[in-house]
Amino acid sequence: MPLLAIPFPMLDPVAFAVGPLVVRWYALAYIAGLLGGWWLATRLVRNTALWNGKPPLDAAGVDDMLVYAAAGVILGGRLGYVLFYNPTYYAQNPLEALMPWHGGMSFHGGLAGAGLALWLLSRRHAASVRSMFDLAAAVVPIGLFFGRIANFVNGELWGRVSDVPWAVVFPDAGPEPRHPSQLYQAGLEGLVLFVLMMALVRSGALRRPGLLAGAFLSGYGVVRIFGELFRQPDVQIGFLAGGLTMGMLLSVPLIVIGLTLALTAPRHQTS
């Protein structure tokens, strides 16, 4: 081990166990993200002055949003991983595609699934789909932050080999020190995007339907591509042409869609 490498802290992925019930940090990260998002979304819809007219949901409707979004993330995330990251394996083992507890979720797939679920919810509540997406965009960075922290605790999705003083030797990644890219992504996708979303909310972005969602999508695409420069690609895919990664490739459409949403948002705010 190089002199400056930091040994991986031996963190037990199991937070606690009560008899046969085992609760993992990863599950707690999902719960923290959902509860944090629910709390913030409830506060946003109760502040009617933030919106152009009325919010897309009332406080009770946020509960529905939580259920719809969670279902979309799980189904879309698993389907995205199967299609984008390991299609050959799952074509040979189709039943394992139905077993997300064996590992394998794609953020981009989860985002698409959540988007479809929120579109259906907007139709149910006769609400503006753009405003629905704006509400979701405001709270998603909370879940991203906790999710990336959980990736670090699990010692998964590690970074590329590096000699920076804060490089970490992960237990399942060989003896080489690597970038703690999960923490980079927690900072960029979680903290930085959250600060950006809240700054836009304070500036009146929710009165321009689609602006906040567009800023999130394009912002996420940019920080994800940057984060991929430090992250080791999935072993079954490796690097693509020109040193690109699948995460980079899937993030390009997000930037395009995000810019389109932001640029087509209404330009005149109303109170």
C-alpha positions in Angstrom: 0.0 0.0 0.0 1.4 3.4 -0.9 2.5 5.5 2.0 -0.2 8.2 1.6 -3.1 5.8 0.9 -6.0 5.8 3.4 -7.2 2.4 4.4 -10.9 1.9 3.9 -12.8 2.4 7.2 -14.2 -1.0 8.1 -17.9 0.1 8.1 -20.4 -2.6 8.5 -23.0 -2.4 5.8 -25.6 -3.6 8.3 -26.7 -0.7 10.5 -28.5 -2.9 13.0 -30.3 -6.2 13.4 -33.3 -7.2 15.5 -33.7 -11.0 15.4 -34.0 -12.0 11.8 -34.6 -8.4 10.7 -31.5 -6.9 9.2 -31.4 -3.2 8.3 -28.6 -2.0 6.1 -27.2 1.5 5.7 -28.2 1.4 2.1 -31.9 0.9 3.0 -31.6 3.7 5.6 -30.1 6.0 2.9 -33.2 5.4 0.7 -35.5 6.1 3.7 -33.6 9.3 4.6 -33.8 10.5 1.0 -37.5 9.8 0.8 -38.3 11.4 4.1 -36.1 14.4 3.5 -37.7 14.9 0.1 -41.2 14.5 1.5 -40.5 17.1 4.2 -39.1 19.6 1.7 -41.8 19.0 -0.9 -44.5 19.5 1.7 -43.0 22.9 2.8 -42.7 24.0 -0.9 -46.3 23.2 -1.8 -47.6 24.9 1.4 -45.9 28.2 0.4 -48.2 29.2 -2.4 -46.3 32.5 -3.0 -43.5 30.4 -4.6 -45.8 29.3 -7.4 -47.4 30.7 -10.5 -51.0 30.3 -9.4 -51.3 27.2 -7.2 -48.8 24.4 -6.5 -49.2 21.2 -8.5 -50.1 19.3 -5.4 -51.4 20.0 -1.9 -49.7 18.6 1.2 -51.7 15.3 1.0 -50.8 14.9 -2.7 -47.1 14.9 -1.7 -47.8 11.6 -0.1 -48.9 10.2 -3.4 -45.9 11.7 -5.1 -43.6 9.8 -2.7 -45.3 6.5 -3.6 -45.3 7.1 -7.3 -41.7 8.4 -7.4 -40.4 5.5 -5.3 -42.1 2.9 -7.5 -40.8 4.6 -10.7 -37.2 4.8 -9.3 -37.2 1.1 -8.4 -38.7 -0.2 -11.6 -37.0 2.2 -13.9 -33.6 1.9 -12.1 -33.6 -1.9 -12.3 -34.8 -1.9 -16.0 -32.2 0.7 -16.9 -29.4 -1.3 -15.3 -30.5 -4.5 -17.1 -30.7 -2.7 -20.5 -27.7 -0.3 -20.3 -25.2 -2.0 -18.0 -25.5 -5.8 -18.3 -27.9 -6.8 -21.1 -25.9 -9.9 -22.1 -25.9 -11.4 -18.6 -29.6 -10.8 -18.1 -30.5 -12.1 -21.5 -28.9 -15.4 -20.4 -30.4 -15.1 -16.9 -33.8 -13.4 -17.3 -35.2 -14.3 -13.9 -32.4 -12.4 -12.2 -33.6 -9.2 -13.8 -36.5 -9.5 -11.4 -34.2 -9.6 -8.4 -33.0 -6.1 -7.6 -31.9 -7.1 -4.2 -29.0 -8.9 -5.9 -27.7 -5.5 -6.8 -27.8 -3.4 -9.9 -29.6 -0.1 -10.3 -29.2 2.7 -12.8 -29.8 6.4 -11.8 -30.7 7.3 -15.4 -33.2 4.5 -15.6 -34.6 5.5 -12.2 -34.9 9.0 -13.4 -36.9 8.0 -16.5 -39.1 5.7 -14.4 -39.8 8.5 -11.9 -40.5 10.9 -14.7 -43.1 8.6 -16.2 -44.7 8.0 -12.7 -44.9 11.8 -12.1 -46.5 12.3 -15.5 -49.2 9.8 -14.6 -49.6 11.5 -11.2 -50.0 14.9 -12.9 -52.8 13.5 -15.0 -54.5 12.1 -11.9 -54.4 15.5 -10.1 -55.0 17.5 -13.3 -51.8 19.4 -12.5 -49.1 21.0 -14.7 -46.6 18.3 -15.5 -43.8 20.9 -15.7 -44.6 22.1 -12.2 -44.7 18.5 -11.0 -41.2 18.0 -12.4 -40.1 21.2 -10.8 -41.3 20.0 -7.4 -39.4 16.7 -7.8 -36.2 18.5 -9.0 -36.1 20.5 -5.9 -35.9 17.5 -3.6 -34.0 14.8 -5.7 -30.5 16.0 -4.6 -31.4 15.0 -1.0 -31.8 11.4 -2.1 -28.7 11.6 -4.3 -26.6 12.7 -1.4 -27.6 9.9 0.9 -27.4 7.3 -1.8 -23.8 8.2 -2.7 -22.8 8.1 1.0 -24.3 4.6 1.1 -22.3 3.7 -1.9 -19.1 4.7 0.0 -20.2 2.8 3.1 -20.8 -0.3 1.0 -17.4 0.1 -0.6 -18.9 0.0 -4.1 -18.8 2.1 -7.3 -15.3 3.2 -6.3 -13.0 5.5 -8.2 -10.1 5.1 -10.6 -6.5 4.4 -9.3 -4.9 7.6 -8.0 -2.0 8.8 -6.0 -3.8 11.8 -4.4 -3.2 12.0 -0.6 -6.8 11.2 0.1 -7.0 8.1 -2.1 -8.6 5.1 -0.4 -7.8 1.4 -0.7 -11.2 -0.3 -1.0 -11.5 -3.9 0.3 -12.9 -5.4 -3.0 -11.0 -3.2 -5.5 -7.5 -4.6 -5.2 -4.5 -3.1 -3.5 -4.3 0.1 -5.4 -5.5 3.4 -3.8 -8.4 4.9 -5.6 -10.4 8.2 -5.7 -13.3 8.1 -3.2 -15.5 9.1 -6.2 -18.7 8.2 -4.2 -17.9 11.2 -1.9 -17.1 13.4 -4.9 -20.5 12.5 -6.4 -22.3 13.0 -3.0 -20.9 16.6 -2.9 -21.6 17.4 -6.6 -24.9 15.6 -7.2 -26.1 16.1 -3.7 -24.8 19.3 -2.0 -24.0 21.4 -5.0 -27.2 20.7 -6.9 -29.2 21.1 -3.7 -27.8 24.6 -3.2 -28.4 25.4 -6.8 -32.1 24.3 -6.6 -32.7 26.2 -3.4 -31.1 29.4 -4.9 -33.4 29.1 -7.9 -36.4 28.5 -5.8 -35.6 31.7 -3.8 -35.2 33.6 -7.0 -38.7 32.7 -8.2 -38.0 29.8 -10.5 -41.1 27.9 -9.5 -43.2 30.6 -11.1 -41.7 29.6 -14.5 -42.8 26.0 -15.0 -40.0 23.8 -16.3 -37.1 26.0 -15.3 -36.2 24.2 -12.1 -36.5 20.7 -13.7 -34.4 21.9 -16.7 -31.7 23.3 -14.4 -31.6 20.1 -12.5 -31.4 17.8 -15.5 -28.7 19.9 -17.3 -26.8 20.4 -14.0 -26.9 16.7 -13.1 -25.7 15.8 -16.6 -22.7 18.2 -16.2 -21.7 17.1 -12.7 -22.2 13.4 -13.5 -19.9 13.6 -16.6 -17.3 15.4 -14.5 -17.7 12.8 -11.7 -17.2 10.0 -14.2 -13.7 11.3 -14.8 -12.8 9.9 -11.4 -15.1 6.9 -11.2 -14.1 3.4 -12.4 -16.5 2.1 -15.0 -18.4 -1.1 -14.4 -16.2 -4.0 -15.1 -18.6 -5.7 -17.6 -18.6 -2.5 -19.8 -15.3 -0.8 -19.2 -14.4 2.3 -21.2 -16.3 3.1 -24.4 -14.8 4.7 -27.5 -12.7 7.8 -26.8 -12.4 7.0 -23.1 -16.1 7.7 -22.5 -18.1 5.8 -20.0 -21.7 4.7 -20.1 -22.5 7.2 -17.3 -21.2 10.0 -19.5 -23.1 8.8 -22.6 -26.4 8.6 -20.8 -25.9 12.1 -19.3 -25.6 13.9 -22.6 -29.4 13.6 -23.4 -30.1 14.9 -19.9 -28.2 18.1 -20.7 -30.1 18.5 -24.0 -33.5 17.9 -22.4 -32.7 20.1 -19.4 -31.6 23.0 -21.6 -34.8 22.6 -23.7 -37.0 22.7 -20.6 -35.2 25.7 -19.2 -35.2 27.7 -22.4 -38.9 27.1 -23.1 -40.0 28.0 -19.6 -42.3 31.0 -19.4 -40.2 34.2 -19.2 -42.6 36.3 -17.2 -43.2 35.6 -13.6 -46.5 36.3 -11.9 -47.1 36.5 -8.2 
